[in-house]
Amino acid sequence: METKRKILIVDDEKNMCEILKNYLEEDGYGVLQAHNGKDALDIAKKENPCLVILDVALPEIDGYMIDRALREEEKTFLTPVIMISAKRKEYKDKLAGFISGACDYLTKPFRKEDLLNSVHKILSLQ
């Protein structure tokens, strides 16, 4: 039996997590979820997902800091990240995402096809 590739979704909005979970599961991925930065880092270290979809605006630790923390861990150093944001849509915000280590940056709302195209593109490089 083939093991599904796991993707970690990190978003404090549970509705957004469910939407993303549905998109990814329909496309054949296993899904892990976290609703804050501490849980995201713990799950990433324990489960070693093939990709992290990370909201920028999170309570306590923002997505940029989480991404940088992933880069500092031996186990998650190379884990690709797609950042998503509804509030931070300006060029400087996207640039900060890429500087922190993100492979892509999508602004909400985005189409299912845009998310899946980004996931496929990034994972095809692994």
C-alpha positions, -999 to 999 in steps of 0.1 A, spaced: 0 0 0 13 34 -10 17 60 18 2 94 10 25 124 9 16 146 39 11 183 37 9 205 69 -17 233 68 -11 261 93 -39 286 96 -58 299 127 -90 301 107 -105 266 110 -128 271 80 -98 278 58 -81 247 71 -111 226 62 -113 241 27 -76 235 21 -79 200 36 -107 191 12 -87 204 -19 -56 184 -9 -74 152 1 -93 153 -32 -59 155 -49 -46 124 -30 -26 140 -2 -26 133 35 -33 164 56 -20 175 89 -33 207 106 -20 233 131 -37 265 142 -8 282 158 30 285 153 41 263 183 19 234 172 31 239 136 67 236 145 61 206 168 41 188 141 66 196 113 95 182 134 75 151 144 58 143 111 82 156 85 56 167 59 66 170 23 52 206 22 38 233 46 10 257 36 15 285 60 -7 315 68 13 347 74 -11 363 100 -11 340 130 -14 348 167 18 349 187 43 337 160 37 350 125 43 329 94 76 346 86 90 336 120 77 300 116 93 297 82 126 309 95 123 285 125 117 256 100 150 266 82 169 264 115 159 228 122 179 200 107 148 178 100 128 206 84 155 227 68 145 217 32 108 214 37 91 237 11 66 263 22 38 280 4 27 312 23 -9 324 21 -23 357 33 -55 377 31 -41 408 48 -5 410 36 -8 414 -2 17 440 -10 50 434 -28 70 440 4 49 413 21 55 388 -6 92 397 -7 94 391 31 79 357 25 105 347 -1 133 361 21 121 340 50 123 309 28 89 304 11 88 288 -23 55 305 -33 32 332 -19 -6 332 -26 -30 358 -16 -65 349 -4 -89 344 -19 -72 321 -44 -86 295 -67 -83 258 -60 -64 254 -93 -38 280 -83 -31 263 -50 -29 228 -66 -7 241 -94 17 256 -68 17 223 -48 24 202 -79 51 225 -92 70 225 -59 66 188 -52 77 179 -87 111 194 -79 116 171 -49 
